[in-house]
Amino acid sequence: MTREYQVISTDDHIIEPPGLFDGRLPKEFADRTPKLVETEESAAWHIPGVDKPIEMSGLGTAAGQKEEEFSPKSKTFGAMRAGCYDPRERLKDMDIDGVDVQVTFPTLPGLAGLTFIEIEDKAYALALIRAYNDWLVEEWSAADPERLLGAAILPLWDPQEAATELRRVVGKGIKVTTLPSAPQTIPGVKPYPNESWEPIWDALEETGVPAEIHIVSGKNDLSALGAMGGGAEIFVCMAPSSNMATVATLLFSGILRKHPKLKFISAESGIGWVPYFIERADYTHRKHQFWTGTKIDVTPSDLFRQSIFVNFISDRAGVELRHHMLDNIMLGTDYPHTDSSWPNTQLVIKEQMGDIEDEERAKICWKNAVRVFNLNGS
Amino acid sequence: MTREYQVISTDDHIIEPPGLFDGRLPKEFADRTPKLVETEESAAWHIPGVDKPIEMSGLGTAAGQKEEEFSPKSKTFGAMRAGCYDPRERLKDMDIDGVDVQVTFPTLPGLAGLTFIEIEDKAYALALIRAYNDWLVEEWSAADPERLLGAAILPLWDPQEAATELRRVVGKGIKVTTLPSAPQTIPGVKPYPNESWEPIWDALEETGVPAEIHIVSGKNDLSALGAMGGGAEIFVCMAPSSNMATVATLLFSGILRKHPKLKFISAESGIGWVPYFIERADYTHRKHQFWTGTKIDVTPSDLFRQSIFVNFISDRAGVELRHHMLDNIMLGTDYPHTDSSWPNTQLVIKEQMGDIEDEERAKICWKNAVRVFNLNGS
């Protein structure tokens, strides 16, 4: 049986519910089970080994709020829309939005698991990551495994262990993993071009699982922007395209030449800059390959089309330029964040893609995702 | 008399010739006159108060070389094409290229004068800046003041002094100044949104002179890229669009609302990312203006169209999207750098703009520049 799709969103977020870790840690770590502590006004996770409680930002739990109500201030679970944390309520909100599938990123561990990865006691950190991935399969995605594709997190400080964990969770039904936008900013983790990543590249190729690299999922990705003195709007404006540096690193590193089956999704990065960027990458390679001692013997744009996928919420310029990248672009609804198109995703699709050919719209809205995520769809 | 133009390039570079400062410094600094020292293989400026000799990179003196010959290694003046440093030879090279005008950036002092700005003895630093600007008018642009528009440098550590110097050199015929891409990285200089810049904004509005902000003209603009582990190609690929952060800062700072006559040119940044970027800026402002406490009450894209101009060497994606920004884009030939279109600028224009309307091509190739640089042209 193949499923019929209309919209597959490849960028959304889980707000992890209280009790997630209860009973999921091995005996020796049971007394270090992370706990959610709620006051009348806010909610924060307390994790032994993590310096500060982790508050859920109001900007990350904004589903159902008007722009005028957005605030970074933490809120209680009672003040959130239940779709934030309850997978069955999430499915209802997806129905309201006309969205068949969401790929959901973690929030409490960070978009790529950095909060756990940085814990000093690595045995405990690994237990947390395994427990999180187990919960993702057994509780979150279990509400409808075809519609909620939870993105796994990996113990990146130990690439062999990360490869083992990837294979383990793929065996349990996981269809996608997260990777960070700036691995080199994480203590104990090397930049993507470093050969230490080989076991992870091998495991990704073997399993056929795509890796989603969400914007600003490294540590201090955009720290330089603060110094420019312009405030939060500049950060919000610049955050999506900050993934350009990550994509450039992958293109020029040689990884995609050595591992042609790798599939990376640049999540929430927008798409309108892509034609400029791959043209610039080719110009760079053509003009500078001799003195730079390039690691690639094909054009960067060919490697992009082979291995890089990019998603967007709202991007008219990108839709206008879709013919440059029609097999490499996807939608994301960014539920329940402030930039989300929910509950107006159908309207956004109509406004931005109402006048394009059905086959083109189908590729962007679901067909490319079916192929990249190995879904059973038509 | 108005002049007829075909091509105005708004991004090129001077390689400063030996003897530039000879006899140009006040008596008290005469014994600290910077000197060019040549060996058989290289050339470097020695400036008292600057730690290391400043070599002229081979990548900045590549005019006439093939891609296979590009090298960062310094070379002697004898090994360079004379158009690098001799204004009369430059004019001949412009004729070969079918280019009427070049806006030329400094090299020895850095693209925005940072080498001089960072000298501790500020009286000496100011003397160097004045001497440089005097040479620019009296020797460089003097070869043909209508065709060689030398870009001034300013003593940015003292905004009042910078405003005075701007008025002084405009009185001598200067038509454009440089400003850095990341002022906050320069010791003693504040970020653009800081009110200390007001005297400079006032002087720019009063004189009507545009400020060109060249990519990577701040200090350590792209230092984070090194850590990504991918080498020089990533830097070259990412350098143009790194000016996005500077443009975002200007748009959201409120400066362009308070000083609507300011004109900034984002130099060598390419243009293909602009439609994506101004759409993203508007989306950011519409969705986030309430919690961020925005400083602007109009859309960022309106401020962009009012005050920001962007130039490119080769950018098909940008030309395809020209209708989004037809009054705000210009050409640059980047002579004598590695990315330059010289001596094939006519071919590049034909390949990229051969099939667009004459009036559109005229705006991009020269009409916008006539307006922004207050030239006398038709």
Chai-1 contact restraints between the chains, C-beta under 6 A:
chainA,res_idxA,chainB,res_idxB,connection_type,confidence,min_distance_angstrom,max_distance_angstrom,comment,restraint_id
A,E67,B,K287,contact,1.0,0.0,6.0,A-B,restraint_1
A,E67,B,F290,contact,1.0,0.0,6.0,A-B,restraint_2
A,E68,B,F290,contact,1.0,0.0,6.0,A-B,restraint_3
A,F70,B,W291,contact,1.0,0.0,6.0,A-B,restraint_4
A,S71,B,W291,contact,1.0,0.0,6.0,A-B,restraint_5
A,Q184,B,A227,contact,1.0,0.0,6.0,A-B,restraint_6
A,Q184,B,M228,contact,1.0,0.0,6.0,A-B,restraint_7
A,P191,B,M228,contact,1.0,0.0,6.0,A-B,restraint_8
A,P191,B,G229,contact,1.0,0.0,6.0,A-B,restraint_9
A,P193,B,G229,contact,1.0,0.0,6.0,A-B,restraint_10
A,P193,B,G230,contact,1.0,0.0,6.0,A-B,restraint_11
A,A227,B,Q184,contact,1.0,0.0,6.0,A-B,restraint_12
A,M228,B,Q184,contact,1.0,0.0,6.0,A-B,restraint_13
A,M228,B,P191,contact,1.0,0.0,6.0,A-B,restraint_14
A,M228,B,T249,contact,1.0,0.0,6.0,A-B,restraint_15
A,G229,B,P191,contact,1.0,0.0,6.0,A-B,restraint_16
A,G229,B,P193,contact,1.0,0.0,6.0,A-B,restraint_17
A,G229,B,N194,contact,1.0,0.0,6.0,A-B,restraint_18
A,G230,B,P193,contact,1.0,0.0,6.0,A-B,restraint_19
A,G230,B,T249,contact,1.0,0.0,6.0,A-B,restraint_20
A,G230,B,F252,contact,1.0,0.0,6.0,A-B,restraint_21
A,G230,B,S253,contact,1.0,0.0,6.0,A-B,restraint_22
A,A232,B,T292,contact,1.0,0.0,6.0,A-B,restraint_23
A,E233,B,F252,contact,1.0,0.0,6.0,A-B,restraint_24
A,E233,B,T284,contact,1.0,0.0,6.0,A-B,restraint_25
A,E233,B,T292,contact,1.0,0.0,6.0,A-B,restraint_26
A,I234,B,A248,contact,1.0,0.0,6.0,A-B,restraint_27
A,I234,B,T249,contact,1.0,0.0,6.0,A-B,restraint_28
A,I234,B,F252,contact,1.0,0.0,6.0,A-B,restraint_29
A,V236,B,T284,contact,1.0,0.0,6.0,A-B,restraint_30
A,V236,B,H288,contact,1.0,0.0,6.0,A-B,restraint_31
A,C237,B,A248,contact,1.0,0.0,6.0,A-B,restraint_32
A,C237,B,R280,contact,1.0,0.0,6.0,A-B,restraint_33
A,C237,B,A281,contact,1.0,0.0,6.0,A-B,restraint_34
A,C237,B,T284,contact,1.0,0.0,6.0,A-B,restraint_35
A,M238,B,A245,contact,1.0,0.0,6.0,A-B,restraint_36
A,M238,B,A248,contact,1.0,0.0,6.0,A-B,restraint_37
A,A245,B,M238,contact,1.0,0.0,6.0,A-B,restraint_38
A,A248,B,I234,contact,1.0,0.0,6.0,A-B,restraint_39
A,A248,B,C237,contact,1.0,0.0,6.0,A-B,restraint_40
A,A248,B,M238,contact,1.0,0.0,6.0,A-B,restraint_41
A,T249,B,M228,contact,1.0,0.0,6.0,A-B,restraint_42
A,T249,B,G230,contact,1.0,0.0,6.0,A-B,restraint_43
A,T249,B,I234,contact,1.0,0.0,6.0,A-B,restraint_44
A,F252,B,G230,contact,1.0,0.0,6.0,A-B,restraint_45
A,F252,B,E233,contact,1.0,0.0,6.0,A-B,restraint_46
A,F252,B,I234,contact,1.0,0.0,6.0,A-B,restraint_47
A,S253,B,G230,contact,1.0,0.0,6.0,A-B,restraint_48
A,G272,B,Y276,contact,1.0,0.0,6.0,A-B,restraint_49
A,W273,B,W273,contact,1.0,0.0,6.0,A-B,restraint_50
A,W273,B,Y276,contact,1.0,0.0,6.0,A-B,restraint_51
A,P275,B,A317,contact,1.0,0.0,6.0,A-B,restraint_52
A,Y276,B,G272,contact,1.0,0.0,6.0,A-B,restraint_53
A,Y276,B,W273,contact,1.0,0.0,6.0,A-B,restraint_54
A,Y276,B,A317,contact,1.0,0.0,6.0,A-B,restraint_55
A,E279,B,A317,contact,1.0,0.0,6.0,A-B,restraint_56
A,R280,B,C237,contact,1.0,0.0,6.0,A-B,restraint_57
A,A281,B,C237,contact,1.0,0.0,6.0,A-B,restraint_58
A,T284,B,E233,contact,1.0,0.0,6.0,A-B,restraint_59
A,T284,B,V236,contact,1.0,0.0,6.0,A-B,restraint_60
A,T284,B,C237,contact,1.0,0.0,6.0,A-B,restraint_61
A,K287,B,E67,contact,1.0,0.0,6.0,A-B,restraint_62
A,H288,B,V236,contact,1.0,0.0,6.0,A-B,restraint_63
A,F290,B,E67,contact,1.0,0.0,6.0,A-B,restraint_64
A,F290,B,E68,contact,1.0,0.0,6.0,A-B,restraint_65
A,W291,B,F70,contact,1.0,0.0,6.0,A-B,restraint_66
A,W291,B,S71,contact,1.0,0.0,6.0,A-B,restraint_67
A,T292,B,A232,contact,1.0,0.0,6.0,A-B,restraint_68
A,T292,B,E233,contact,1.0,0.0,6.0,A-B,restraint_69
A,A317,B,P275,contact,1.0,0.0,6.0,A-B,restraint_70
A,A317,B,Y276,contact,1.0,0.0,6.0,A-B,restraint_71
A,A317,B,E279,contact,1.0,0.0,6.0,A-B,restraint_72
